Amino acid sequence: MDHSPLGKLSAELRNKIYAYVLPSDKPIPVIETSDGIQAPLTRVCKQLREECLLFFYASNTFTIDLGLSDSSRKADHNAFLERVGAISTWIENTPKTCLAAVHTLTVTCVVKHGCHQAQILGEQLQNVAALLEQAGYDEKRLQLQLRLQKRYIWTDSELVALLSSTGFKNGCYIPLAQKYRGGRRRRTLREEH
């Protein structure tokens, strides 16, 4: 990089360029992209990678979309489990310093109504929460969003029980174009306790 115009700039100017180029306007999906989540700039050369990879992780919000959790449909359930497995792969392949630099990681999941499915989902999300906690994510940096699938009616107590069963300490549920007993707004686990 010493021979490139960028390499001839001072470190302070390069950092200003990184601050302009690396942050994303939207959360970055962790397991959705086939070519990795890192910005193309981090793949130019070794020196640029060393200079801006940590900045990339520290300046963005990341999301893990687990999709629909429906244990009654084998295809949906298998896709859900594959995404859970992809979290392990992401943790194993991402440098620990980069994982530590992430300020916010949001796990989202679409939920259907059903007592049996809610219990299975709670158990699966406990495993996800434990995996992310082992990677160093705590309640300040990690949150769960349960997106409620339309056409199902939930009571507030059912939703609080589901959130409490997941192992996530920071969670909320978001109704998606539906009416459920208790109003239409985002509610957090902390509001209920």
Protein Blocks (a to p, Z undefined) as FASTA:
>chain_A
ZZpmklmpcfklmmmmmmmmmpcfbdcdfklpfnbjbdfklmmbmmlmmmmmmmmmmmpc
cdddebjadfkbmklmmmmmmmmmmmmmmmmmpcfklmmmpmbdcddddddedfklmmmm
mmmmmmmmmmmmmnopafklgccdddddehiacdfklmmmmmmmnopabdcdddehiade
hijcdddfklmZZ
